Amino acid sequence: MKHLTSIITLVLLLVVSCTSTKKLTYLNNLQETNEVQYFPYEMPDYKVQYRDILYIEVKSMSPEGVIEDLLLGRSGYNTAFYMQNESGQYLSGYNVDKAGNISLPVVGKISVAEKTLPEIREIVQHKVDSVFNHAYVDCKLLSFKYTVLGEVKVPGTYLNYNNYLTIFEAIGRAGGVGDYGRRDRVLVIRPTEKGTKTYRIDLRDKNLLTSEAYFLMPNDVIIIEPLSNKIFNMNLPTLSFAISAFTGIITSTLLLINYFKK
């Protein structure tokens, strides 16, 4: 009977663990060739929205030869210190208000809503030129956050410090898809000015490389769905214990019956 329990448990393990390599491989339908394959894509230009945080520098050289930020009144060293953590970035940044404006010291209010970062830099540069001489303007988005949930090893909200971010980079930073995650049904939720937009993508399909969801946007949420047999796999130790206990009871009962018959 003990052998029967082992056999049953082994069969259950084999049934639930049979997963083909193809289901676990990213972009598995790419052609196997030595030639370079190209997939055209359109790199998105994010347009700033309400509640975004911008970091704007207006740098100029003082008569002493020190480069300073004219808006913050700090040297480059101190500015770097403030930029080392999220709270420092928040304090150093400029919030986009409901009207779509940011307020800069000396320069005043500037409309930035629905404009890209290069467009904002150009607008701010024009405003700054009317106040300061020989100043250089730089503009960055501090609030490029994204969230990865579901069957990844390290779910959570992350900050991106690059201009662009792909779906693979985002999932990679979250530790990759877990053992119980589905690579063929990934949900991307994207807030837009017109409402929430959703995408269903397959990490195994090469067509993802040309999808709108390939490059993530600020505030995107990625959800990795679980495999259908996740609950069964999680309960397998309990099931194995129950089978062992049940077969043990049957064995004991048969032994007692045989004993009393004698």
C-alpha positions in Angstrom: 0.0 0.0 0.0 2.9 2.3 0.7 4.2 1.7 -2.8 0.7 2.6 -4.1 0.8 5.9 -2.3 4.2 6.7 -3.8 3.0 5.8 -7.3 -0.1 8.0 -7.0 1.9 11.0 -5.7 4.5 10.6 -8.5 1.7 10.4 -11.1 0.1 13.6 -9.7 3.5 15.4 -9.8 4.1 14.4 -13.4 0.6 15.5 -14.5 0.8 19.0 -12.9 4.4 19.6 -13.8 4.3 18.8 -17.5 5.0 22.1 -19.1 6.6 22.4 -22.5 9.7 24.5 -23.0 7.9 26.5 -25.6 5.4 27.8 -23.0 8.3 29.2 -20.9 10.3 30.8 -23.7 10.0 34.5 -24.6 9.4 35.3 -28.2 9.5 31.6 -29.1 8.0 32.1 -32.6 11.0 34.0 -33.9 12.5 32.4 -36.9 15.8 30.5 -36.3 18.1 32.3 -38.7 21.5 33.9 -38.6 20.1 36.9 -40.4 19.2 40.1 -38.5 15.4 40.5 -38.1 13.8 43.9 -37.9 10.5 44.8 -36.3 9.3 48.4 -36.9 8.0 50.3 -33.9 7.0 53.8 -33.1 8.7 55.0 -30.0 6.1 56.9 -27.9 6.4 60.5 -26.8 4.8 60.9 -23.4 2.7 64.0 -22.9 2.9 65.5 -19.4 -0.3 65.3 -17.4 -1.8 66.6 -14.2 0.0 65.3 -11.0 3.2 64.6 -12.9 6.4 65.9 -11.3 9.1 67.6 -13.4 12.6 68.3 -12.6 13.8 71.5 -14.3 17.4 72.9 -14.1 18.4 76.3 -15.2 22.2 76.3 -15.1 24.6 79.2 -15.6 28.2 79.9 -14.6 28.8 82.5 -11.9 31.7 85.1 -12.2 33.6 82.8 -9.9 33.4 80.0 -12.4 30.9 77.9 -10.4 28.0 76.3 -12.3 24.8 76.9 -10.3 21.1 76.1 -10.7 19.5 79.6 -10.9 16.1 78.2 -9.8 17.3 76.2 -6.8 20.3 78.3 -5.8 22.4 75.2 -5.2 25.7 74.0 -6.7 25.8 70.9 -8.7 27.1 68.9 -5.7 24.2 69.8 -3.5 21.7 69.2 -6.3 23.1 65.7 -6.7 22.6 65.2 -3.0 18.9 66.1 -3.2 18.4 63.8 -6.2 19.7 60.6 -4.4 16.3 59.6 -3.1 12.6 59.8 -4.0 11.8 62.3 -1.3 14.6 64.6 -2.4 13.3 64.4 -6.0 9.8 65.3 -4.8 11.1 68.3 -3.0 13.2 69.4 -6.0 10.5 68.8 -8.5 7.7 70.9 -9.8 4.1 69.5 -9.7 1.8 69.9 -12.6 -1.4 71.4 -11.2 -5.0 70.8 -12.4 -4.7 73.7 -14.8 -1.7 72.0 -16.4 0.8 74.6 -15.2 4.0 74.5 -13.2 5.3 77.5 -11.3 9.0 78.4 -11.5 10.7 80.9 -9.3 11.3 84.3 -11.0 10.0 82.9 -14.3 6.4 82.3 -13.2 3.7 79.9 -14.4 4.2 77.9 -17.5 1.6 75.7 -19.2 3.0 72.2 -19.7 0.0 69.8 -19.9 -0.2 67.7 -23.1 3.3 68.6 -24.1 6.3 66.4 -24.5 9.6 66.9 -22.5 11.4 68.4 -25.5 8.5 70.8 -26.1 8.5 71.8 -22.4 12.3 72.4 -22.4 12.0 74.7 -25.4 9.2 76.7 -23.8 11.0 77.0 -20.5 14.2 78.0 -22.3 12.4 80.8 -24.1 11.0 82.1 -20.8 14.3 81.8 -19.1 16.1 83.7 -21.9 13.9 86.7 -21.1 15.1 86.7 -17.4 18.6 85.3 -17.4 21.6 85.6 -19.7 23.4 82.6 -21.1 21.4 80.0 -19.1 20.9 76.4 -20.1 17.6 74.6 -19.4 17.2 70.9 -18.8 13.9 69.1 -18.2 13.2 65.6 -16.9 10.2 63.6 -15.7 10.6 62.5 -12.1 7.3 60.7 -11.8 7.9 57.8 -14.3 6.5 55.1 -12.0 5.1 51.7 -13.0 3.7 48.8 -11.1 4.2 45.1 -11.6 1.6 42.8 -9.9 0.7 39.1 -9.9 3.0 36.2 -10.6 6.4 37.8 -10.5 9.2 37.3 -8.0 9.3 40.8 -6.6 5.9 42.6 -7.2 5.7 46.3 -6.5 6.0 49.8 -7.8 9.2 50.9 -9.4 10.8 54.2 -10.6 12.3 54.4 -14.0 15.2 56.7 -14.6 15.5 56.3 -18.3 13.5 58.0 -21.1 12.1 54.7 -22.3 11.2 51.4 -20.7 10.2 48.1 -22.4 7.8 45.5 -21.0 10.7 43.0 -20.8 12.9 45.5 -18.8 10.0 46.2 -16.4 9.3 42.5 -15.7 13.0 41.8 -15.4 13.3 44.4 -12.7 10.5 42.6 -10.9 12.5 39.4 -10.9 10.9 37.9 -14.0 7.7 35.8 -14.3 7.4 33.3 -11.5 6.9 29.6 -11.7 3.1 29.9 -11.7 2.9 32.9 -14.1 1.3 32.9 -17.5 3.5 34.4 -20.2 0.7 34.2 -22.8 -1.9 36.5 -20.9 -0.2 39.6 -19.6 -2.4 42.6 -18.9 -1.1 46.2 -19.2 -3.3 48.9 -17.8 -2.6 52.4 -19.0 -4.2 55.6 -17.7 -4.7 58.2 -20.4 -6.4 61.6 -20.7 -9.4 59.9 -22.3 -9.7 57.1 -19.7 -8.0 53.8 -18.9 -6.7 51.7 -21.8 -5.9 48.0 -21.5 -3.7 45.7 -23.6 -3.5 41.9 -23.6 -0.1 40.8 -24.7 1.8 37.5 -25.1 5.4 37.6 -24.1 6.0 34.5 -26.3 4.8 36.2 -29.5 7.2 38.2 -31.7 4.3 40.5 -32.6 4.8 42.0 -29.2 7.8 43.9 -30.6 5.5 46.0 -32.7 2.7 46.5 -30.1 1.8 49.8 -28.4 2.4 48.1 -25.1 6.0 47.1 -25.8 7.2 50.5 -24.6 5.7 51.3 -21.2 4.4 54.7 -20.2 4.4 56.4 -16.8 1.8 55.0 -14.4 1.4 51.8 -16.4 0.3 48.7 -14.4 1.5 45.2 -15.5 -0.5 42.2 -14.2 0.9 38.6 -14.7 -2.0 36.1 -14.4 -1.5 32.8 -12.6 -1.6 29.4 -14.3 -4.8 27.5 -14.0 -3.1 24.7 -12.0 -1.5 27.1 -9.4 -4.0 26.3 -6.7 -3.7 22.6 -7.3 0.1 22.8 -7.1 0.0 24.9 -3.9 -2.4 22.3 -2.3 -0.4 19.3 -3.6 1.5 18.7 -0.3 -1.8 18.7 1.6 -3.3 16.4 -1.0 -0.3 14.1 -0.8 -0.6 14.0 3.0 -4.3 13.2 2.8 -3.7 10.3 0.3 -1.0 9.0 2.6 -3.3 9.2 5.6 -6.1 7.6 3.8 -4.0 4.7 2.5 -2.6 4.4 6.0 -6.1 4.0 7.5 -7.0 1.4 4.8 -3.8 -0.5 5.5 -4.4 -0.5 9.3 -8.1 -1.5 8.8 -7.1 -4.4 6.6 -4.5 -5.5 9.1 -7.0 -5.4 11.9 -9.6 -7.4 9.9 -7.0 -10.0 9.0 -5.9 -10.2 12.7 -9.4 -10.8 14.0 -10.1 -13.3 11.3 -7.2 -15.3 12.6 
